[in-house]
Amino acid sequence: MSTTKRAIAGIAVAQNGANVDRMGIYGEKLPAAVAAQLRAEKAARSMSLDEIAQLSGVGKRTLQRYLSGERQIPIDAMCDVAEALGLSPRELMARAEQRIK
């Protein structure tokens, strides 16, 4: 996973790259906010799970679990789904962060 993708999701990486810890005040709220924002973006574009799954390369059932909040979306998948929705990962995270504030 690239350092850029880690930074986008608000994950701090130790200088040696060995230790990865979630940082910041959003900790527990961010995954739910990302899932909610993905659902909102999907609805705003009237896209089906099938369309997003095909464009992102994420399986339909897996995508459904991410959007429902049943599973936390990994950073790589979040980036792929954001791009399938026509967003940069940074845009998605900024919008999700607004849900927390």
MOGINOR-V830016 format. One record per residue. N is the residue number from 1. RES is the residue in one letter. OMEGA is omega in whole degrees, -180 to 180 (* if undefined). D_CENTER is the distance of its C-alpha to the mean C-alpha in Angstrom with 2 decimals. Layout:
# MOGINOR-V830016
N:RES:OMEGA:D_CENTER + N:RES:OMEGA:D_CENTER
This chain:
# MOGINOR-V830016
1:M:-176:14.05 + 2:S:177:14.89 + 3:T:179:15.47 + 4:T:180:13.68 + 5:K:177:10.28 + 6:R:-178:11.24 + 7:A:180:12.37 + 8:I:-176:9.43 + 9:A:178:7.58 + 10:G:180:11.04 + 11:I:179:12.48 + 12:A:180:16.17 + 13:V:178:18.02 + 14:A:-177:21.74 + 15:Q:-180:24.02 + 16:N:177:24.99 + 17:G:-176:21.45 + 18:A:-176:22.41 + 19:N:179:20.93 + 20:V:179:17.27 + 21:D:174:16.87 + 22:R:-179:14.40 + 23:M:174:16.09 + 24:G:-176:16.53 + 25:I:-174:17.41 + 26:Y:-177:14.05 + 27:G:-174:13.71 + 28:E:-175:13.82 + 29:K:-174:12.65 + 30:L:180:9.24 + 31:P:179:7.55 + 32:A:179:9.72 + 33:A:178:9.10 + 34:V:179:5.41 + 35:A:179:7.03 + 36:A:180:9.94 + 37:Q:177:8.73 + 38:L:177:7.49 + 39:R:180:10.95 + 40:A:180:12.65 + 41:E:177:11.71 + 42:K:-179:12.81 + 43:A:-179:15.93 + 44:A:-179:16.74 + 45:R:-178:17.00 + 46:S:180:18.76 + 47:M:177:16.87 + 48:S:174:17.40 + 49:L:179:15.28 + 50:D:-179:17.71 + 51:E:-178:17.09 + 52:I:179:13.33 + 53:A:-179:13.97 + 54:Q:-178:16.74 + 55:L:-175:15.12 + 56:S:-175:12.04 + 57:G:177:14.17 + 58:V:-180:12.23 + 59:G:-177:14.93 + 60:K:-179:15.46 + 61:R:177:15.98 + 62:T:178:13.00 + 63:L:179:10.81 + 64:Q:178:12.96 + 65:R:178:12.38 + 66:Y:-177:8.59 + 67:L:179:9.40 + 68:S:-176:12.40 + 69:G:178:10.97 + 70:E:177:13.42 + 71:R:174:11.21 + 72:Q:-178:8.33 + 73:I:176:5.66 + 74:P:-176:6.88 + 75:I:-179:6.01 + 76:D:179:8.14 + 77:A:178:6.88 + 78:M:179:3.39 + 79:C:180:6.28 + 80:D:-180:8.58 + 81:V:178:7.33 + 82:A:-180:7.01 + 83:E:177:10.38 + 84:A:179:11.72 + 85:L:179:11.41 + 86:G:180:13.25 + 87:L:168:10.95 + 88:S:176:10.45 + 89:P:179:7.28 + 90:R:178:9.65 + 91:E:180:10.44 + 92:L:-179:7.17 + 93:M:179:7.10 + 94:A:179:10.81 + 95:R:178:10.84 + 96:A:180:8.81 + 97:E:178:11.25 + 98:Q:178:14.06 + 99:R:-178:13.60 + 100:I:-176:14.45 + 101:K:*:17.42
